[in-house]
Amino acid sequence: MKKLVFVLGLVAVFALVSVASAATLEEQIAALQAQLAALQGGTAVTASSIPTITKTLTVGSKGDEVTALQQYLIDEGLLAIDAPTGYFGALTKAAVVEWQKANDVSPASGLFGPISRAALEALAEATPVVVGTLPAGCTSAVGFSTTTGVACNTASALPAGCTSAVGFSPTTGVSCASGTAGPTGITTPGVEGSLTVTANPTPGAGLTIRSGDAQVPVLGLKLEAQTSDIAVQRVKVDLGTSSIFYNKLFKTIYLMDGSTVVAQSALNSSTVVKDGTNYFVTLTGFNSIVSKGGTKVLTLALDAQNTIDSSYNGVSTYGLLVPIDGVRGVDGAGLTETGPASSVPAARRTVVLQGSALIDSATLKISTNSGNPQAQSVIASDGTGNNEKDGVTFLVFNAAAAKDAITITDLVASISKTGAGAATATTAYLMDGSNTVGSATVDTTDGSILFSDINYTIPANTTKVLTLKADIRSANPTVAVLTSSTTGAAITAENSDGTPIVPTGTAVGEAMSITSAGTGISLVSKTLASDNSQANPTTGVSTTTYTATFVVDVTAAGSNLQLGKQASTSPIFASSTTYFKIYSGDTATAIVPSVSNIAFTSNVSGTTVTVGDGNTERVTVTVTFNGRATDGTLQTTTGSAYSVGMEGLRFIPEGVGALTVSNFMAGNSAWRTNAVTQISQD
């Protein structure tokens, strides 16, 4: 028997040597080796399947992927060899050319590269997985009836695992085995479904697309699956009647699932097809599952050309439309489902074109930062003359760049002066955190400051927080008030391509009272709470009781200070509008608050607290008032929302003996609490 097999093998060898001369010698030898192996060991008949190819294959390529590709081409009837050889030769190249032509792969060069792989993947995703076996005696699925279960020969058995022939494909050999048939991700095998496609409300029509814009959402597709999961695998898009769409306006189209790109295509003469009067592009190579009874939104997005002629500015006639049956999917039974239906109105979702690039609409806005220092008393008692202080913070502001990176080349700020004091700002610094962006001299005439050639860049859609500081010189005991500001109009800036822009906005600092000696006062915190549990003893009408709490730091500079406690005849705060005012909106009312408690950090006896030169005492003061008078009426007719402002405090400098009132914060909203509304009027 072994001799007989050997003889048959030799006969086969000599017969196969006459294979057409188009095959290379190496390919012929490999084919002979495969044929001998088949004669000696036998082969099992299996249904054909679409291989997964991950590499570029061409003449001379070898390996398992070449073998898989050859088997696929053999099954398709395109490669005339008996078994795969694993070597990519002339015959394989010719078969690939025929396959490329049949599947609209251009160019049909015989090189199995990225374009061919994408086309093969699209076929694979559109073809359900083969999981069962063919009926006994069948060498292919062709001829097997899906309705009667009659096999392609005298045998009549169904594929393994099938209870009926429904769902078994007579062309692909797809099994009806439960839970495994159908496209990847389908959880409803064997079940027919339906697909509904409508335009999603977002993105809306009329969006502006500029030169260089990327992945701008244009048209949303709302997909609904009924009775079965639907694997959506193709979207055909109508681009309109003009080739200008892809020649001059847009270069790439995307299909997005949220922020994930599930398919994309360049827009050019190779990918766009004209059908009748309209141009179309088809997106394939994806498998997006819409769950049974559920919905999914896929969005079509566009990349604009880097340059769009200004003649198209404001044009709003170009857009996207998905034609009838432009969306195609497969249900659990392997049947094709499409949408939108002819009964669903189709409207083109258009955009507004803008030839100028996004960077041409870039902006820079200046505003006061929430961390801007509050109005305060500053003691400049440093240096050999005890009249200096370096690095005083005058202004904290935001610089917000939108749509593009913005570079500030020059920035003008100012520190203006009022009051009779001699203190002046000499050198100013523009800071980004601890980094110095620029420094400049403060003009002695008008307080202007020019930070030139700083070339400070703010990334697109980013807000930077900048700080203006200055050195103080020549302070004396008389108060000098310094106030800082900057405006967008005083800033020179440009976008990333060097085009000048016009910044906007204003940032203004609070008043700083500068002396060489006296009291440094700064606000630590301020709060206002309310409680309507108190009833008026005369009328029985409930009223809101407001309680304001202020915490301030008092620093002695140049001499010791005496601060009166609550029991003192001259407390630091008294129940008078000299020290606190009640505001309704921005209007000061006639309501006189009551100072209910004053607490000091120092726990000392007596009626006064002495603050040593250079030391700081923290003082907490509580102020109360009622929202209604004794007759139950509101305390003010201008409204029932109240806030409390600290207006001043008093102290006694050592050696002077006379009370001194500091009221630089009077009327300043930075020293005012939040507003609270009267709770009850019953």
C-alpha positions in Angstrom: 0.0 0.0 0.0 2.9 2.4 0.8 4.4 1.6 -2.6 1.1 2.5 -4.2 0.8 5.8 -2.4 4.4 6.5 -3.4 3.8 5.7 -7.1 0.6 7.9 -7.1 2.7 10.7 -5.5 5.3 10.5 -8.2 2.6 10.6 -10.9 1.2 13.7 -9.2 4.6 15.3 -9.1 5.2 14.8 -12.8 1.7 16.0 -13.6 2.1 19.1 -11.6 5.4 20.0 -13.1 3.5 21.1 -16.1 1.8 23.9 -14.2 1.5 27.1 -16.3 4.9 28.8 -16.6 3.5 31.9 -14.9 4.2 30.4 -11.5 7.8 30.7 -10.2 9.8 27.6 -9.6 9.7 28.2 -5.9 5.9 28.5 -6.0 5.6 25.3 -8.0 7.8 23.4 -5.6 5.8 24.6 -2.7 2.6 23.6 -4.4 4.0 20.1 -5.1 5.0 19.7 -1.5 1.5 20.6 -0.3 -0.1 18.2 -2.8 2.1 15.4 -1.6 1.2 16.1 2.0 -2.5 16.0 1.0 -2.1 12.6 -0.8 -0.2 11.1 2.1 -2.2 12.4 5.0 -5.6 13.5 3.6 -7.3 16.8 4.3 -10.6 17.8 5.9 -13.1 19.8 3.9 -14.0 23.1 5.7 -16.2 26.0 4.8 -14.3 29.0 3.4 -13.6 32.0 5.7 -12.2 35.5 5.2 -8.7 35.7 6.7 -7.2 38.5 8.8 -4.3 40.1 7.1 -2.1 42.5 9.1 0.9 43.0 6.8 1.5 44.3 3.3 2.0 41.3 1.1 3.7 41.4 -2.3 5.7 39.2 -4.6 8.4 37.5 -2.5 6.4 37.6 0.8 6.2 34.4 2.8 4.5 33.1 5.9 1.2 32.2 7.5 -0.6 35.3 6.2 0.3 34.5 2.6 -1.0 31.0 3.2 -4.3 32.4 4.6 -4.6 34.8 1.7 -4.0 32.1 -0.9 -6.6 29.8 0.7 -9.1 32.6 0.6 -8.3 33.3 -3.1 -8.6 29.5 -3.9 -12.0 29.4 -2.2 -13.1 32.4 -4.2 -12.0 30.6 -7.4 -9.4 33.2 -8.2 -6.2 31.3 -7.5 -5.7 28.1 -9.7 -3.6 26.0 -7.4 -4.7 23.0 -5.4 -3.4 24.2 -2.0 -1.7 27.2 -0.4 2.1 27.4 -0.7 2.9 30.2 1.7 4.9 32.0 -1.0 3.5 35.1 -2.8 4.4 34.5 -6.4 3.2 35.6 -9.9 0.0 33.4 -9.7 -0.9 34.9 -6.4 -0.3 38.4 -7.7 -2.6 37.7 -10.7 -5.3 36.4 -8.3 -5.0 39.5 -6.1 -5.4 41.7 -9.1 -8.6 39.9 -10.1 -9.9 40.2 -6.5 -9.1 43.9 -6.4 -11.0 44.5 -9.6 -14.0 42.6 -8.3 -14.0 44.6 -5.0 -13.4 48.0 -6.5 -10.0 48.4 -5.0 -8.0 51.0 -6.8 -5.3 50.7 -8.1 -5.6 46.9 -8.9 -1.8 46.5 -8.8 -1.5 43.1 -7.2 0.0 44.6 -4.1 -2.0 43.6 -1.0 -1.6 46.7 1.0 -3.6 48.9 3.4 -6.4 49.7 0.9 -6.8 46.0 0.1 -6.7 45.1 3.8 -9.4 47.7 4.6 -11.6 46.3 1.8 -11.1 42.7 3.1 -11.9 43.8 6.7 -15.1 45.4 5.4 -16.1 42.1 3.8 -15.3 40.2 7.0 -17.4 42.5 9.1 -20.3 42.2 6.7 -20.1 38.5 6.7 -21.4 36.6 9.8 -19.0 34.2 11.5 -19.0 30.5 10.4 -19.5 28.4 13.5 -21.3 25.2 12.4 -20.4 22.3 10.0 -21.9 21.6 6.6 -24.3 18.8 6.1 -22.7 15.4 5.6 -21.2 15.0 2.2 -21.2 18.7 1.3 -17.9 20.2 0.1 -19.4 23.7 0.1 -22.6 25.4 1.4 -23.8 26.1 -2.1 -27.0 24.2 -2.8 -28.1 23.8 0.9 -31.7 25.0 1.3 -32.5 27.4 4.1 -36.2 26.4 4.0 -36.3 22.6 3.6 -32.9 21.6 5.1 -32.2 19.6 1.9 -28.5 19.1 1.6 -26.4 19.6 -1.5 -26.3 15.8 -2.0 -28.4 12.9 -0.9 -27.8 13.6 2.7 -30.3 15.8 4.5 -28.7 16.5 7.9 -28.7 20.1 9.1 -25.4 21.7 10.3 -24.4 20.7 13.8 -26.3 22.6 16.5 -29.2 23.7 14.2 -32.8 22.9 15.1 -34.0 24.2 11.7 -32.4 25.3 8.5 -33.6 28.9 8.9 -30.6 31.2 9.3 -28.2 28.9 7.4 -26.7 30.7 4.4 -26.5 28.7 1.2 -23.7 30.9 0.0 -21.4 31.5 3.0 -22.1 28.5 5.2 -23.1 30.5 8.2 -24.5 28.3 10.9 -27.7 28.9 12.8 -26.1 27.5 16.0 -27.6 29.4 18.9 -25.6 32.3 20.3 -22.8 32.3 17.8 -24.1 33.2 14.4 -24.1 36.7 13.1 -21.7 39.7 13.1 -19.4 40.2 16.1 -21.2 41.7 19.0 -24.7 40.5 18.1 -26.5 39.1 21.1 -29.7 38.1 19.3 -28.6 35.4 16.9 -31.2 34.1 14.4 -33.6 37.0 15.1 -34.7 39.4 12.4 -34.8 43.0 13.2 -35.4 46.5 11.8 -33.4 49.7 11.7 -34.7 53.2 11.9 -32.5 56.2 10.9 -33.3 59.8 11.6 -31.4 63.1 11.9 -30.3 63.8 15.4 -31.2 67.3 16.7 -27.5 68.0 17.5 -25.3 69.2 16.0 -27.6 71.9 14.7 -27.6 73.5 11.3 -25.6 76.7 10.6 -22.4 75.8 12.4 -19.4 77.8 11.2 -16.4 75.9 9.7 -13.2 77.8 9.2 -10.0 77.1 7.3 -8.0 74.4 9.1 -10.9 73.3 11.4 -10.7 69.6 12.3 -13.4 67.0 13.1 -16.2 69.6 13.2 -19.5 67.7 13.9 -22.0 68.4 11.1 -24.7 65.7 11.0 -25.9 63.3 13.7 -27.6 60.0 12.8 -30.0 58.6 15.4 -30.1 54.8 14.9 -32.9 52.7 16.5 -32.9 48.9 16.5 -36.1 46.9 17.0 -36.6 43.2 17.9 -32.9 42.4 17.2 -29.4 43.9 17.7 -28.3 45.6 14.5 -24.6 45.7 13.5 -24.2 48.9 11.4 -21.4 48.5 8.9 -21.9 51.1 6.2 -22.9 54.8 5.8 -23.3 56.4 2.4 -23.1 60.2 2.4 -24.4 62.6 -0.2 -22.0 65.5 -0.6 -24.2 67.5 -3.0 -24.0 68.4 -6.6 -20.6 70.2 -6.7 -17.1 68.8 -6.7 -16.1 72.0 -5.0 -17.1 70.2 -1.8 -14.0 68.0 -1.8 -11.8 70.0 -4.2 -11.8 73.3 -2.3 -13.7 73.1 1.0 -13.3 69.8 2.9 -10.5 67.2 2.9 -11.6 64.4 5.3 -14.9 63.0 6.6 -15.3 61.0 9.8 -18.0 58.8 11.4 -17.8 59.4 15.2 -19.3 57.5 18.1 -19.0 60.2 20.7 -15.3 61.2 20.6 -14.2 57.9 19.0 -13.6 57.8 15.2 -15.2 54.5 14.0 -14.6 55.2 10.3 -13.0 57.9 8.1 -12.2 58.7 4.5 -10.2 61.2 2.6 -12.3 63.3 0.3 -10.7 63.2 -3.2 -11.4 61.9 -6.7 -10.5 58.4 -5.7 -12.9 58.1 -2.8 -15.8 60.3 -4.0 -18.1 58.8 -6.6 -20.6 60.7 -8.8 -24.0 59.1 -9.2 -26.3 61.0 -11.4 -25.9 64.7 -10.5 -24.7 64.1 -6.9 -21.4 63.1 -5.3 -21.2 60.4 -2.7 -18.6 58.9 -0.3 -19.1 55.6 1.5 -17.7 54.8 4.9 -17.1 51.1 5.6 -14.8 48.9 7.6 -16.6 49.3 11.0 -19.0 47.3 13.1 -21.1 49.5 15.4 -23.7 47.6 17.4 -27.1 49.2 18.1 -28.7 47.1 20.9 -32.2 45.7 20.5 -34.7 48.3 21.6 -32.0 50.9 22.0 -30.6 53.9 20.2 -27.1 55.0 19.2 -26.1 58.3 17.8 -23.3 58.4 15.2 -22.0 61.8 14.0 -20.5 62.7 10.7 -17.7 65.3 11.0 -15.5 67.1 8.6 -12.0 68.5 8.3 -11.8 71.7 6.4 -9.1 72.5 3.9 -6.2 74.4 5.3 -7.1 77.3 3.1 -10.6 78.2 2.0 -10.9 81.0 -0.5 -12.5 84.1 1.0 -15.0 84.2 -1.8 -16.8 81.4 0.2 -17.1 83.5 3.3 -20.7 83.3 4.6 -21.8 80.7 2.1 -24.2 78.3 3.7 -25.2 75.9 0.9 -22.8 73.1 1.5 -23.4 70.3 3.9 -24.1 66.6 4.4 -27.1 64.3 3.7 -27.6 60.6 4.2 -29.7 59.3 1.3 -32.6 56.8 1.5 -31.1 53.4 2.6 -27.7 55.1 3.0 -27.1 53.4 6.4 -26.8 49.6 6.2 -26.6 47.0 9.0 -27.0 43.3 9.6 -29.5 41.8 12.1 -29.2 38.7 14.2 -30.6 36.6 11.3 -27.8 37.8 9.0 -30.3 39.9 7.0 -29.5 43.3 5.7 -31.3 46.3 7.3 -31.2 49.8 5.9 -32.4 53.3 6.6 -33.5 56.0 6.4 -36.7 54.9 4.9 -38.3 56.7 2.0 -41.0 57.9 4.3 -38.5 59.9 6.4 -37.9 63.4 5.0 -34.2 63.9 4.3 -32.8 67.5 4.7 -29.2 68.5 4.0 -27.4 69.7 7.2 -25.5 72.7 6.0 -22.7 74.7 7.5 -21.5 78.3 7.2 -18.1 78.7 5.6 -15.5 81.1 6.8 -12.3 81.5 4.7 -10.4 83.0 7.7 -8.8 80.5 10.0 -9.9 80.0 13.6 -6.8 81.8 14.8 -8.0 84.9 13.0 -10.9 85.1 15.5 -8.6 84.5 18.5 -9.2 86.8 21.5 -7.4 87.9 24.7 -9.6 89.2 27.6 -8.3 90.9 30.8 -10.3 90.7 34.1 -9.7 91.1 37.8 -8.9 87.9 39.5 -10.9 86.8 42.6 -7.5 86.7 44.5 -7.0 90.4 44.0 -5.8 91.9 47.3 -8.4 93.8 49.2 -8.0 97.5 50.1 -5.6 97.7 53.1 -3.2 99.7 55.1 0.4 99.0 54.2 3.3 100.0 56.5 6.5 100.7 54.5 9.0 100.7 57.3 11.8 98.7 55.9 15.3 99.8 54.7 17.9 102.0 56.4 15.5 104.9 56.4 12.5 102.9 57.7 10.5 104.1 54.8 10.6 101.3 52.2 8.9 98.1 51.3 9.7 95.7 48.4 7.3 93.6 46.3 3.9 95.0 47.5 1.1 93.2 45.6 -1.2 95.8 44.0 -3.1 93.8 41.4 -3.9 90.2 40.5 -5.6 89.7 37.1 -6.6 87.1 34.5 -5.4 87.0 30.9 -7.6 84.6 29.0 -6.7 83.4 25.5 -9.4 81.9 23.3 -9.3 79.9 20.0 -5.5 80.3 19.6 -2.3 80.8 21.5 -1.7 84.5 22.2 1.6 86.2 22.7 1.7 89.5 24.7 4.6 91.5 23.5 4.0 94.7 25.5 1.8 95.5 28.5 1.1 98.9 30.0 -0.2 99.2 33.6 -0.4 102.0 36.0 -0.1 102.8 39.8 -1.8 106.1 40.4 -1.4 108.1 43.6 -3.6 110.3 45.7 -3.2 111.7 49.2 -0.6 114.0 50.7 1.8 111.2 51.7 5.3 110.9 50.2 5.2 107.2 49.4 5.8 106.3 45.7 6.1 103.2 43.7 9.5 103.0 41.9 10.0 99.7 40.2 7.2 97.4 39.1 7.2 93.6 38.4 4.9 91.5 36.3 4.8 88.0 37.7 3.5 84.6 36.6 3.5 82.9 40.0 7.1 83.1 41.2 8.4 83.7 37.7 9.2 87.3 36.6 7.6 88.0 33.2 9.0 91.6 33.1 10.1 94.6 35.2 9.9 98.3 34.5 10.2 101.7 36.1 7.1 103.5 37.3 6.7 106.9 35.7 6.9 109.6 38.4 4.5 111.8 36.5 1.5 109.7 35.8 2.4 106.3 37.4 2.4 104.5 34.0 4.4 101.3 33.6 5.6 99.9 30.3 6.6 96.2 30.3 8.1 96.0 26.8 9.3 93.0 24.7 8.1 90.5 27.3 6.9 88.0 24.6 4.7 86.1 27.1 2.6 83.4 25.4 -0.7 82.1 26.7 -1.8 78.8 25.2 -5.1 78.5 23.3 -8.2 78.4 25.5 -6.1 78.9 28.7 -6.3 81.6 31.4 -3.1 82.8 33.1 -3.1 84.6 36.4 -0.7 87.5 36.5 0.4 89.7 39.4 1.5 93.3 39.4 3.9 94.1 42.3 5.9 97.2 43.1 8.7 98.5 45.4 7.7 101.4 47.7 10.1 104.2 48.6 10.1 107.5 50.5 7.0 106.7 52.7 6.3 109.0 55.6 3.6 109.0 58.4 1.1 110.7 56.1 -1.1 108.4 54.1 -0.5 108.0 50.3 -3.1 106.0 48.5 -1.9 103.9 45.5 -4.3 102.2 43.1 -3.3 100.0 40.1 -5.0 99.0 36.9 -4.4 97.6 33.4 -6.7 97.3 30.3 -6.8 95.2 27.2 -6.5 98.4 25.1 -3.1 99.0 26.7 -1.7 95.6 25.7 0.0 94.7 22.4 -0.6 91.1 21.4 -0.6 88.7 18.4 -1.9 85.3 17.5 0.2 82.3 16.6 0.8 83.4 13.0 2.0 86.8 14.1 -1.2 88.7 13.2 -2.0 91.5 15.8 -5.1 91.2 17.9 -7.0 93.7 20.0 -7.3 92.5 23.6 -10.3 93.6 25.7 -11.3 94.0 29.3 -10.1 95.8 32.4 -8.5 94.9 35.7 -8.5 97.3 38.6 -6.8 96.9 42.0 -8.0 98.1 45.4 -6.7 101.2 47.1 -3.5 100.7 49.2 -2.9 103.2 52.0 0.8 103.5 52.4 2.6 105.1 55.4 6.0 104.7 57.1 4.5 104.2 60.5 1.1 103.6 62.2 -1.3 100.7 61.8 -1.3 98.1 59.2 -4.8 96.7 58.8 -5.8 93.8 56.6 -9.1 91.9 56.3 -8.8 88.1 56.9 -12.5 87.1 56.5 -16.1 88.3 56.5 -19.4 86.5 56.8 -23.1 87.2 57.2 -25.7 84.8 58.6 -29.4 85.2 59.3 -31.9 83.6 61.7 -35.7 84.4 61.7 -36.4 82.7 65.0 -36.6 85.9 67.0 -40.1 87.5 67.6 -40.5 91.2 68.3 -41.6 91.4 72.0 -44.0 94.3 71.2 -45.8 93.1 68.1 -45.1 89.4 68.1 -43.9 89.7 64.5 -40.9 87.5 63.7 -37.9 89.2 62.2 -34.7 88.1 60.7 -31.7 88.6 63.0 -28.5 89.2 61.0 -25.1 88.4 62.4 -21.9 89.6 60.6 -18.5 88.5 61.7 -15.2 90.2 60.6 -11.7 89.0 61.3 -8.9 91.6 60.8 -5.2 91.7 61.5 -3.8 94.9 63.1 -0.1 95.5 62.8 1.9 98.1 64.8 4.6 99.8 62.9 6.9 102.6 64.2 5.4 102.5 67.7 3.3 100.4 70.0 -0.5 100.6 69.7 -3.3 100.4 72.2 -6.6 98.7 71.1 -9.7 99.1 73.3 -11.6 96.1 74.3 -15.4 96.0 74.3 -15.5 97.1 78.0 -13.3 100.1 77.2 -14.6 103.6 77.0 -13.0 103.7 73.5 -13.3 100.2 72.0 -11.6 99.5 68.7 -15.2 99.1 67.2 -18.3 100.8 68.5 -22.0 100.6 67.6 -22.0 103.4 65.1 -22.1 103.8 61.4 -18.6 105.2 61.7 -17.4 101.6 62.1 -20.1 99.5 60.4 -22.8 100.3 57.8 -25.7 98.2 56.7 -26.2 98.2 52.9 -29.3 97.3 50.9 -27.8 96.6 47.5 -25.1 99.3 47.0 -26.9 101.8 49.1 -26.0 102.5 52.7 -29.1 102.5 55.0 -29.7 104.3 58.3 -29.8 101.1 60.3 -27.4 101.3 63.2 -25.8 97.8 63.9 -24.9 96.6 67.4 -21.3 95.4 68.1 -22.1 92.3 70.2 -18.6 90.9 70.8 -15.0 91.8 70.2 -12.3 89.1 70.7 -8.5 89.4 70.6 -5.8 86.9 70.1 -4.0 88.1 73.2 -5.7 86.8 76.3 -4.7 89.7 78.6 -6.6 91.4 81.5 -7.8 94.9 81.6 -9.7 97.0 79.1 -7.0 97.5 76.4 -4.6 95.3 74.4 -1.1 96.6 73.6 0.4 95.6 70.2 4.1 95.9 70.3 6.0 97.6 67.4 6.3 95.1 64.5 3.7 92.7 66.0 0.2 91.8 64.7 -3.0 91.3 66.7 -5.9 89.4 65.2 -9.3 90.8 66.1 -12.7 89.2 65.6 -15.7 91.4 65.9 -19.4 90.3 65.7 -22.1 92.7 64.6 -25.9 92.2 64.7 -29.1 93.9 63.6 -32.7 93.1 62.8 -34.3 93.2 59.4 -37.5 94.8 60.9 -38.2 97.7 63.2 -40.1 97.3 66.4 -43.4 97.8 64.6 -42.7 94.9 62.3 -41.9 97.0 59.2 -38.8 96.4 57.1 -35.9 98.4 58.2 -35.5 99.8 54.7 -37.9 100.3 51.8 -35.2 99.8 49.2 -35.2 96.1 49.6 -34.8 93.3 52.1 -31.4 92.0 51.0 -28.8 93.3 53.4 -25.0 93.2 53.6 -22.6 94.7 56.2 -19.6 96.8 55.5 -16.7 97.6 57.8 -16.1 101.3 57.6 -13.3 102.0 60.1 -11.6 101.2 63.4 -9.7 103.2 66.0 -6.6 102.9 68.1 -4.2 104.9 70.2 -0.6 105.3 69.1 1.9 105.1 72.0 3.2 108.5 72.9 0.4 110.3 71.2 -2.4 109.5 73.6 -5.2 110.6 71.2 -7.6 108.3 69.4 -6.9 107.8 65.7 -9.5 106.5 63.3 -8.5 104.6 60.2 -11.2 104.5 57.6 -9.5 103.8 54.3 -11.9 100.9 53.8 -15.1 103.0 54.1 -17.5 102.4 51.2 -15.2 99.7 49.7 -17.2 96.7 48.6 -14.2 94.5 49.2 -14.8 95.1 53.0 -18.5 94.2 52.7 -20.1 90.8 53.4 -22.2 88.8 51.1 -25.9 89.9 50.8 -28.6 87.9 52.7 -32.4 88.3 52.1 -35.0 88.8 54.8 -36.5 85.3 55.4 -40.0 86.0 56.8 -42.4 89.0 56.6 -45.2 87.3 58.8 
